[in-house]
Amino acid sequence: MSFCRFLGFGLRPYLNVSSECSVMKRLFEVKNAPEASSYVLLKKFSSETEKKTSKNHEIVYIGPLTRQIRSVKLFSLLSSFTGVFAQPVIYEKAQEIGTSTPMLIAVCSFVGFFTFVTPVLLHFITKKYVTSIEYNSKDDSYKASIYTLFIRKKEISFKPGEAVVPDVLGMFTSMTIRGIPLFIDARFFDDLHHYKKIMGYDKPMDFKINNTEKKNITESH
């Protein structure tokens, strides 16, 4: 007997009960029409409020390599956990074969390198990559998300004026927020206005020389 046939056979005694329940439900709705309508209105009002609050938050940027980075980090962590559990087995098998001590140390070092160093190295490269940026129109603030070592999302809240473009851009660094280097790609913003606002490009540029520089120039002459 197939599972579907068994499921249908098991539910057969309850079909009549469900039909009776549906009839009773309709009668109850007709009897309590004013209460039902008030419930519908209350539900509609609550859903409208949720929509209004959700409108304050808008995803303005999604990193194009977010899925790839998550997949690679996940694979690296799984490989590391597998390597941790496999090391005692490898050590035991190597002793059974009669491997020399230098060779055993070399094998354990090789496995240990890929077990512990690879996830850390991968995190060092990808920790600056911004996976998404959320804009809160209520208080005019942004929230950038990055991945931690164990693929947990870390959120960094900042105001438009807090992002600083370093004079010398480092590897995978396009801006810093309170000393934290981050990398974003301007091509993947839904609206370039947010990119200009974050980077401070919406402000008028001051081409005037500072007073101290003017003073130094006049004194030199």
N, C-alpha and C positions, 0 to 999 in steps of 0.2 A: 504494500500500500504506500503510495507516494505521500510526501509530506503535505502537499496541497490538499489531497483527498482526505488525509487524516485531519487536517485543520478544518476543512469544510464539514466533516462528520462531527468533529468536536463542537463546532459552533452552531450546528443545526438546531439543537434544542433552544438556543438563545435567540434565534431569528424572530420567532413570534413575540418574545419578550421585548426585543428591541423595537419592533413595529408598534407594540402597545405603548411602549415608553414614548415613542415619537408622537403618537396621537395624544397622550396625556400632556406632553410638552406643549403641543399646539393649543390644547384647551387651557392650559395654565397661562400661556401667553395672551390668549384672548381675554381671559378673566382678569389678568393683571396688566392690562394694556397701558394705563398711566404710569405704573412703576417701571415697566419695560422701556417706555419712551424716555422717562427721566434717566434711566440707566444708559440708554444709547446716547443721550445728550451729554451726560457726564463723561462717557468714554470718548466721545468726539472732542469735547473740550480738552481732556487730558492729552489726546493725541496731537491736537493743535499746539498745545503748550510744549510738547516734546519736539515738534517740528521747529517751533520758534527757537528753542534752546539749541537745537542741532544746527540751526542756520548760523549761529554765532561762530561755529568751528568749521573751518574749510581746509581741506587738504590742497595745498598749492604746489607741492613738489613731491615727486616720487622718484627715487634713484633708479636709473635703468638697470643697474647690476644688483639690485637688492636680492632677487631670487637666486641668482648665481652665487652671490656671496654667502647667503644662508645655506645653500646646498653644499658648498665646498666646506664651510665651517662644520656643518653637521656631519659630513662624511669624515672629516678630520677627527672630530671628537669620538665618533663611533670607532674609527680605526685605533685611536689611542686607548679607548677602553678595552677593545679587543686585544691590543698589544699587552696591556697590563695583565689581563687574565691568561694570555698565552705565554708570558715569560717563564713562569714556573714549569710549564709543560715542555717548553723548548730546552730549558736548563736540564730537566730530567732526562729527556731524550738524548741530549748531547752527552750526558754522563754515561748513559747506557751504551752508546756507540763507542765510547772511549775517546772522546775528543780531548785534545790537549788543553791545558789551562789557558795559554795565550789565545788559542782559537776560540775557546769558550767565552773569554772576556771580550774578544772582538765581536762575536755574534751578539752577546748581550748588550754591548755598547751600541751596535748598529740598530737593534730593535728598540733600545731605550731612546735613541736619538729621534727616531720617527714617532715614538710614542709620546714624548714630552715636548720636544723642541718644535715640531711641526705646528701644533695648534697655537703655541705662543707666537711663533714667527708669523703665522697667518693672521693672527689677531693684531699683531703689531702693524701689519700692512693695511688691514681693513678697518681698524678701529676709528679712523677719521671719516670713514665714508658715511654720509648722511643718507639714511634710507627713505625718510619722508620729512616734510615740514608742514606743520599745521598752523593755520592763522586763526587767531581769536579776535574777531572784530569788536567784541565788547570792550576789552581793555587794550586793544591795539598791540598785541604781543604775538610772538611766534614760539613754536615748540619743535625743536629738531630732534629726531630719533636716530640713534646709532645702536650697533650691536655690541654687547659685552663679550667676554671670552666664551661664556656658555650660552650664547645666542639669546640672551635676554635683552629686551629693549630698554635702552637708557634714554630718558628724555631730558633735553636741555632747553629751559625756557629763557627767552631773551627778548629785549625790546629792539626796535629798529636801529637805534643808535649804538648798540653794544657791539655789533660786529665790526671787527677791525681787519683791514686788508694789510698783511705784512709787506714790508718793503722788499724783502727777499722771500719769495714763495718756496717753501720746502716741498718735499715729496708728498704728493696727494694732499696738498694744503691750499685752499683758496681763500680762507678767512680764519680768524680766531675769535672765540667768544669767551671772555674772561680767562684768557690764556689757554683755552682748549682748541687745538687745531682741528678744523673740519674741512671737508671737501664736498662741494656741490657743483653741478653742471648747469649753466644758465640755459642751455637749450631745452631742458626738460621741465621748466616752469610752465604752468598753465597760463600764467599772466606775468609778463616780464616786469610789470610794475612792482610786484612783490620782490623780485630779484634786485631791482634798483633800490627799493626801499631798504632791504636787508643790508646791501653792500654800501649804502649811503650815496649812491649815484643820483638820487633824486634831489639832493641838496645842491645849491649853486656853488660852483668851484671858485675859490679865492686865488686869483693869480697875482695878488699884490705881495710885495716883499715885506717880511716882518720888520718891525721897527728896529729890532736889534741888528738885523742884517743891514738896514739902511744906515744905522749909526756906524757900523764897522766900515762900510764903504766910504762914508764921508770922512771918517777919521784917517783912513788909509790915504785919501787924497789930500 
